[in-house]
Amino acid sequence: MSLVATADHMNLEFEQVPVIDLTNVISKDSMERKKLADEVRDACMRVGFFYVTNHGVPESKMQGAVEMARSFFSLPTEIKMEIENRKTPNFKGYSPLLSGNNNPDGAGDLQEGFEFGWEETNPISDITDGATSGVMAGANVWPSKVPGFREAVLDYYYAAVKLGKALFPIFALALNLPEDFFEDKTQNSAALMKLLHYPSQTGPIDERVIGIGAHTEYCFTILWQEPGIQALQVLNSEKQWINAPPIPGTLVINLGDQFARWTNDIFKSTVHRAVNRSGTERYSIPLFFGTDYNVKLEPIPSCISSERPQIYEVITAGDYVKSRLQATYNH
């Protein structure tokens, strides 16, 4: 059955986010990779989110980045504002509380962040400096008051990027494409990582102010969530908010808009939000992993039919990412 026919007949209801074991993500057994791709296809078409276990990212690298996030966000505001993202053309650097607004109907996102992208420390042969060129061109900015910050967060960044690159062949198989379909579209690490700190939301609650307002992500995302604190919620086809709590040993994969554009909405870009009503502060770290900024986001031919015509106008990945960031931060 074609992808379009499968999508037309699929039951899109879900009440929980599926968990997928990535043990065979780079297996030499093609049948094992195909089984994994089948699981991924179902999750991508029905939910647009899934957890992954046995993902290969060392816990020590995650915790190293989290400790640096704690140290950075504990700095005085005036120190953090020295590298505010409004001072850069590529949205990298510090974003203060309520400076972003992912939901136009909201009153601001109750979180502060620090965003950065690819930067060479130890050479990685399959990632080049093209990641820092084009419409999102510009270097990272780094805090000067947190020793070891740059090294620790880049260490986790590289590990998360490696996972992302391992997943693209599985996404290709899930779309009945050659495993190397995305290879020439992901030569450079068009990936942004964001350290996020959500303060405790106490006292009278303004429902228009939550951790991050309802939105879709602009590209494929790999998310670390702080254990033991529920915040992430995913909107299902029945317009119900489904909790996606932290599960020990997992990361969360969110397909995002780029895949929706590639697949003409056969793969879902699902509305989600983060609501921190836990009574304590919370941290999370998403890696936003897209195709190279100069790649056109145009539908895969097998995802179009006379009954399912092309939905989106073609745009380059870089222009789309920049437009979404401009809308979020209003600059």
Secondary structure as a PSIPRED ss2 file (coil, helix, strand):
# PSIPRED VFORMAT (PSIPRED V4.0)

   1 M C   1.000  0.000  0.000
   2 S C   1.000  0.000  0.000
   3 L H   0.000  1.000  0.000
   4 V H   0.000  1.000  0.000
   5 A H   0.000  1.000  0.000
   6 T H   0.000  1.000  0.000
   7 A H   0.000  1.000  0.000
   8 D H   0.000  1.000  0.000
   9 H H   0.000  1.000  0.000
  10 M C   1.000  0.000  0.000
  11 N C   1.000  0.000  0.000
  12 L C   1.000  0.000  0.000
  13 E C   1.000  0.000  0.000
  14 F C   1.000  0.000  0.000
  15 E C   1.000  0.000  0.000
  16 Q C   1.000  0.000  0.000
  17 V C   1.000  0.000  0.000
  18 P C   1.000  0.000  0.000
  19 V E   0.000  0.000  1.000
  20 I E   0.000  0.000  1.000
  21 D E   0.000  0.000  1.000
  22 L C   1.000  0.000  0.000
  23 T C   1.000  0.000  0.000
  24 N C   1.000  0.000  0.000
  25 V C   1.000  0.000  0.000
  26 I C   1.000  0.000  0.000
  27 S C   1.000  0.000  0.000
  28 K C   1.000  0.000  0.000
  29 D C   1.000  0.000  0.000
  30 S H   0.000  1.000  0.000
  31 M H   0.000  1.000  0.000
  32 E H   0.000  1.000  0.000
  33 R H   0.000  1.000  0.000
  34 K H   0.000  1.000  0.000
  35 K H   0.000  1.000  0.000
  36 L H   0.000  1.000  0.000
  37 A H   0.000  1.000  0.000
  38 D H   0.000  1.000  0.000
  39 E H   0.000  1.000  0.000
  40 V H   0.000  1.000  0.000
  41 R H   0.000  1.000  0.000
  42 D H   0.000  1.000  0.000
  43 A H   0.000  1.000  0.000
  44 C H   0.000  1.000  0.000
  45 M H   0.000  1.000  0.000
  46 R H   0.000  1.000  0.000
  47 V C   1.000  0.000  0.000
  48 G C   1.000  0.000  0.000
  49 F E   0.000  0.000  1.000
  50 F E   0.000  0.000  1.000
  51 Y E   0.000  0.000  1.000
  52 V E   0.000  0.000  1.000
  53 T E   0.000  0.000  1.000
  54 N C   1.000  0.000  0.000
  55 H C   1.000  0.000  0.000
  56 G C   1.000  0.000  0.000
  57 V C   1.000  0.000  0.000
  58 P C   1.000  0.000  0.000
  59 E H   0.000  1.000  0.000
  60 S H   0.000  1.000  0.000
  61 K H   0.000  1.000  0.000
  62 M H   0.000  1.000  0.000
  63 Q H   0.000  1.000  0.000
  64 G H   0.000  1.000  0.000
  65 A H   0.000  1.000  0.000
  66 V H   0.000  1.000  0.000
  67 E H   0.000  1.000  0.000
  68 M H   0.000  1.000  0.000
  69 A H   0.000  1.000  0.000
  70 R H   0.000  1.000  0.000
  71 S H   0.000  1.000  0.000
  72 F H   0.000  1.000  0.000
  73 F H   0.000  1.000  0.000
  74 S C   1.000  0.000  0.000
  75 L C   1.000  0.000  0.000
  76 P C   1.000  0.000  0.000
  77 T H   0.000  1.000  0.000
  78 E H   0.000  1.000  0.000
  79 I H   0.000  1.000  0.000
  80 K H   0.000  1.000  0.000
  81 M H   0.000  1.000  0.000
  82 E H   0.000  1.000  0.000
  83 I H   0.000  1.000  0.000
  84 E E   0.000  0.000  1.000
  85 N H   0.000  1.000  0.000
  86 R H   0.000  1.000  0.000
  87 K H   0.000  1.000  0.000
  88 T C   1.000  0.000  0.000
  89 P C   1.000  0.000  0.000
  90 N C   1.000  0.000  0.000
  91 F C   1.000  0.000  0.000
  92 K C   1.000  0.000  0.000
  93 G E   0.000  0.000  1.000
  94 Y E   0.000  0.000  1.000
  95 S E   0.000  0.000  1.000
  96 P C   1.000  0.000  0.000
  97 L C   1.000  0.000  0.000
  98 L C   1.000  0.000  0.000
  99 S C   1.000  0.000  0.000
 100 G C   1.000  0.000  0.000
 101 N C   1.000  0.000  0.000
 102 N C   1.000  0.000  0.000
 103 N C   1.000  0.000  0.000
 104 P C   1.000  0.000  0.000
 105 D C   1.000  0.000  0.000
 106 G C   1.000  0.000  0.000
 107 A C   1.000  0.000  0.000
 108 G C   1.000  0.000  0.000
 109 D E   0.000  0.000  1.000
 110 L C   1.000  0.000  0.000
 111 Q C   1.000  0.000  0.000
 112 E E   0.000  0.000  1.000
 113 G E   0.000  0.000  1.000
 114 F E   0.000  0.000  1.000
 115 E E   0.000  0.000  1.000
 116 F E   0.000  0.000  1.000
 117 G E   0.000  0.000  1.000
 118 W C   1.000  0.000  0.000
 119 E C   1.000  0.000  0.000
 120 E C   1.000  0.000  0.000
 121 T C   1.000  0.000  0.000
 122 N C   1.000  0.000  0.000
 123 P C   1.000  0.000  0.000
 124 I C   1.000  0.000  0.000
 125 S C   1.000  0.000  0.000
 126 D C   1.000  0.000  0.000
 127 I C   1.000  0.000  0.000
 128 T C   1.000  0.000  0.000
 129 D H   0.000  1.000  0.000
 130 G H   0.000  1.000  0.000
 131 A H   0.000  1.000  0.000
 132 T H   0.000  1.000  0.000
 133 S C   1.000  0.000  0.000
 134 G H   0.000  1.000  0.000
 135 V H   0.000  1.000  0.000
 136 M H   0.000  1.000  0.000
 137 A C   1.000  0.000  0.000
 138 G C   1.000  0.000  0.000
 139 A C   1.000  0.000  0.000
 140 N C   1.000  0.000  0.000
 141 V C   1.000  0.000  0.000
 142 W C   1.000  0.000  0.000
 143 P C   1.000  0.000  0.000
 144 S C   1.000  0.000  0.000
 145 K C   1.000  0.000  0.000
 146 V C   1.000  0.000  0.000
 147 P C   1.000  0.000  0.000
 148 G C   1.000  0.000  0.000
 149 F H   0.000  1.000  0.000
 150 R H   0.000  1.000  0.000
 151 E H   0.000  1.000  0.000
 152 A H   0.000  1.000  0.000
 153 V H   0.000  1.000  0.000
 154 L H   0.000  1.000  0.000
 155 D H   0.000  1.000  0.000
 156 Y H   0.000  1.000  0.000
 157 Y H   0.000  1.000  0.000
 158 Y H   0.000  1.000  0.000
 159 A H   0.000  1.000  0.000
 160 A H   0.000  1.000  0.000
 161 V H   0.000  1.000  0.000
 162 K H   0.000  1.000  0.000
 163 L H   0.000  1.000  0.000
 164 G H   0.000  1.000  0.000
 165 K H   0.000  1.000  0.000
 166 A H   0.000  1.000  0.000
 167 L H   0.000  1.000  0.000
 168 F H   0.000  1.000  0.000
 169 P H   0.000  1.000  0.000
 170 I H   0.000  1.000  0.000
 171 F H   0.000  1.000  0.000
 172 A H   0.000  1.000  0.000
 173 L H   0.000  1.000  0.000
 174 A H   0.000  1.000  0.000
 175 L C   1.000  0.000  0.000
 176 N C   1.000  0.000  0.000
 177 L C   1.000  0.000  0.000
 178 P C   1.000  0.000  0.000
 179 E C   1.000  0.000  0.000
 180 D C   1.000  0.000  0.000
 181 F C   1.000  0.000  0.000
 182 F C   1.000  0.000  0.000
 183 E H   0.000  1.000  0.000
 184 D H   0.000  1.000  0.000
 185 K H   0.000  1.000  0.000
 186 T C   1.000  0.000  0.000
 187 Q C   1.000  0.000  0.000
 188 N C   1.000  0.000  0.000
 189 S C   1.000  0.000  0.000
 190 A C   1.000  0.000  0.000
 191 A E   0.000  0.000  1.000
 192 L E   0.000  0.000  1.000
 193 M E   0.000  0.000  1.000
 194 K E   0.000  0.000  1.000
 195 L E   0.000  0.000  1.000
 196 L E   0.000  0.000  1.000
 197 H E   0.000  0.000  1.000
 198 Y E   0.000  0.000  1.000
 199 P C   1.000  0.000  0.000
 200 S C   1.000  0.000  0.000
 201 Q C   1.000  0.000  0.000
 202 T C   1.000  0.000  0.000
 203 G C   1.000  0.000  0.000
 204 P C   1.000  0.000  0.000
 205 I C   1.000  0.000  0.000
 206 D C   1.000  0.000  0.000
 207 E C   1.000  0.000  0.000
 208 R C   1.000  0.000  0.000
 209 V C   1.000  0.000  0.000
 210 I E   0.000  0.000  1.000
 211 G C   1.000  0.000  0.000
 212 I E   0.000  0.000  1.000
 213 G E   0.000  0.000  1.000
 214 A E   0.000  0.000  1.000
 215 H E   0.000  0.000  1.000
 216 T C   1.000  0.000  0.000
 217 E C   1.000  0.000  0.000
 218 Y C   1.000  0.000  0.000
 219 C C   1.000  0.000  0.000
 220 F E   0.000  0.000  1.000
 221 T E   0.000  0.000  1.000
 222 I E   0.000  0.000  1.000
 223 L E   0.000  0.000  1.000
 224 W E   0.000  0.000  1.000
 225 Q E   0.000  0.000  1.000
 226 E C   1.000  0.000  0.000
 227 P C   1.000  0.000  0.000
 228 G C   1.000  0.000  0.000
 229 I C   1.000  0.000  0.000
 230 Q C   1.000  0.000  0.000
 231 A C   1.000  0.000  0.000
 232 L E   0.000  0.000  1.000
 233 Q E   0.000  0.000  1.000
 234 V E   0.000  0.000  1.000
 235 L E   0.000  0.000  1.000
 236 N C   1.000  0.000  0.000
 237 S C   1.000  0.000  0.000
 238 E C   1.000  0.000  0.000
 239 K C   1.000  0.000  0.000
 240 Q C   1.000  0.000  0.000
 241 W E   0.000  0.000  1.000
 242 I E   0.000  0.000  1.000
 243 N E   0.000  0.000  1.000
 244 A C   1.000  0.000  0.000
 245 P C   1.000  0.000  0.000
 246 P C   1.000  0.000  0.000
 247 I C   1.000  0.000  0.000
 248 P C   1.000  0.000  0.000
 249 G C   1.000  0.000  0.000
 250 T C   1.000  0.000  0.000
 251 L E   0.000  0.000  1.000
 252 V E   0.000  0.000  1.000
 253 I E   0.000  0.000  1.000
 254 N E   0.000  0.000  1.000
 255 L C   1.000  0.000  0.000
 256 G H   0.000  1.000  0.000
 257 D H   0.000  1.000  0.000
 258 Q H   0.000  1.000  0.000
 259 F H   0.000  1.000  0.000
 260 A H   0.000  1.000  0.000
 261 R H   0.000  1.000  0.000
 262 W H   0.000  1.000  0.000
 263 T C   1.000  0.000  0.000
 264 N C   1.000  0.000  0.000
 265 D C   1.000  0.000  0.000
 266 I C   1.000  0.000  0.000
 267 F C   1.000  0.000  0.000
 268 K C   1.000  0.000  0.000
 269 S C   1.000  0.000  0.000
 270 T C   1.000  0.000  0.000
 271 V C   1.000  0.000  0.000
 272 H E   0.000  0.000  1.000
 273 R E   0.000  0.000  1.000
 274 A E   0.000  0.000  1.000
 275 V C   1.000  0.000  0.000
 276 N C   1.000  0.000  0.000
 277 R C   1.000  0.000  0.000
 278 S C   1.000  0.000  0.000
 279 G C   1.000  0.000  0.000
 280 T C   1.000  0.000  0.000
 281 E C   1.000  0.000  0.000
 282 R E   0.000  0.000  1.000
 283 Y E   0.000  0.000  1.000
 284 S E   0.000  0.000  1.000
 285 I E   0.000  0.000  1.000
 286 P E   0.000  0.000  1.000
 287 L E   0.000  0.000  1.000
 288 F E   0.000  0.000  1.000
 289 F E   0.000  0.000  1.000
 290 G C   1.000  0.000  0.000
 291 T C   1.000  0.000  0.000
 292 D C   1.000  0.000  0.000
 293 Y C   1.000  0.000  0.000
 294 N C   1.000  0.000  0.000
 295 V C   1.000  0.000  0.000
 296 K E   0.000  0.000  1.000
 297 L E   0.000  0.000  1.000
 298 E C   1.000  0.000  0.000
 299 P C   1.000  0.000  0.000
 300 I C   1.000  0.000  0.000
 301 P H   0.000  1.000  0.000
 302 S H   0.000  1.000  0.000
 303 C H   0.000  1.000  0.000
 304 I C   1.000  0.000  0.000
 305 S C   1.000  0.000  0.000
 306 S C   1.000  0.000  0.000
 307 E C   1.000  0.000  0.000
 308 R C   1.000  0.000  0.000
 309 P C   1.000  0.000  0.000
 310 Q C   1.000  0.000  0.000
 311 I C   1.000  0.000  0.000
 312 Y C   1.000  0.000  0.000
 313 E C   1.000  0.000  0.000
 314 V C   1.000  0.000  0.000
 315 I E   0.000  0.000  1.000
 316 T E   0.000  0.000  1.000
 317 A H   0.000  1.000  0.000
 318 G H   0.000  1.000  0.000
 319 D H   0.000  1.000  0.000
 320 Y H   0.000  1.000  0.000
 321 V H   0.000  1.000  0.000
 322 K H   0.000  1.000  0.000
 323 S H   0.000  1.000  0.000
 324 R H   0.000  1.000  0.000
 325 L H   0.000  1.000  0.000
 326 Q H   0.000  1.000  0.000
 327 A H   0.000  1.000  0.000
 328 T H   0.000  1.000  0.000
 329 Y H   0.000  1.000  0.000
 330 N C   1.000  0.000  0.000
 331 H C   1.000  0.000  0.000
